[in-house]
Amino acid sequence: GNSVTQMEGPVTLSEEAFLTINCTYTATGYPSLFWYVQYPGEGLQLLLKATKADDKGSNKGFEATYRKETTSFHLEKGSVQVSDSAVYFCALSDPPYSNYKLTFGKGTLLTVNP
Amino acid sequence: NAGVTQTPKFQVLKTGQSMTLQCAQDMNHNSMYWYRQDPGMGLRLIYYSASEGTTDKGEVPNGYNVSRLNKREFSLRLESAAPSQTSVYFCASSPGTGVDQPQHFGDGTRLSIL
């Protein structure tokens, strides 16, 4: 079956530090990959996505590259801000094997201190 | 910009009580989903509805029922609540089930079963 593995949190950084959150996956077919972000007290929001190998998704200074050879989709940001404090979820969609349902990782809590 | 609206936001139940969680979307989306979020577990799919008139089981359907009342509304029912169902429940919707049609989430319902 499909699965997503994220680095364990929590991750605590100082403002302007470099961020990497690792994500690896297993899938039956050729999945699409996503990063979602959840701010305190809110639902999940799509942060970025990539639908084929070597695609780079980017948004709000965050980037992730779809690496088929290493089955990875690591999230990076060059300079984090306090407002980036949130829980980050890596997810995959693997049609037609999973009817387009999302499989989520367990989430990584990021705290950025001023 | 209502998006996906969930009611109630908080609820406390006693073991054995029944409850219906409501979800409505105003984006004319075809597909809707119910997830539960537990600490260290990420999000797990309970049920989904690919289109109006259809529902299917997800990863953790036991103890739940759903109704796709119309295109806008998708409710989740707990017939006899158990402490193991204490969780945060999220409803989501998407235009369809294609990989380029990301899911939009509500703000969640925090449910405690005593």
Contacts between the chains, C-beta under 8 A, distances in Angstrom:
chain1	res1	chain2	res2	distance
A	4	B	42	7.8
A	32	B	99	4.1
A	32	B	100	7.9
A	34	B	102	7.0
A	41	B	107	7.3
A	42	B	107	5.5
A	42	B	108	7.8
A	43	B	4	7.3
A	43	B	90	5.7
A	43	B	92	7.8
A	43	B	105	3.5
A	43	B	106	5.2
A	43	B	107	4.8
A	43	B	108	5.6
A	44	B	43	7.5
A	44	B	90	7.1
A	44	B	92	7.8
A	44	B	103	8.0
A	44	B	105	4.4
A	45	B	105	7.1
A	46	B	102	4.5
A	46	B	103	7.5
A	46	B	104	7.9
A	49	B	102	6.6
A	51	B	99	5.7
A	51	B	100	6.8
A	89	B	42	6.4
A	89	B	43	7.0
A	93	B	99	5.4
A	95	B	97	7.3
A	95	B	98	7.8
A	95	B	99	6.1
A	99	B	48	7.9
A	99	B	50	7.0
A	99	B	56	7.2
A	99	B	97	6.5
A	100	B	31	7.8
A	100	B	50	7.9
A	100	B	97	3.6
A	100	B	98	6.7
A	100	B	99	6.7
A	101	B	33	7.6
A	101	B	45	5.6
A	101	B	48	6.3
A	101	B	58	6.7
A	102	B	43	7.7
A	102	B	45	7.3
A	102	B	103	6.4
A	104	B	42	4.2
A	104	B	43	4.5
A	104	B	44	7.7
A	105	B	42	5.6
A	106	B	40	5.8
A	106	B	41	6.2
A	106	B	42	4.2
A	107	B	42	5.5
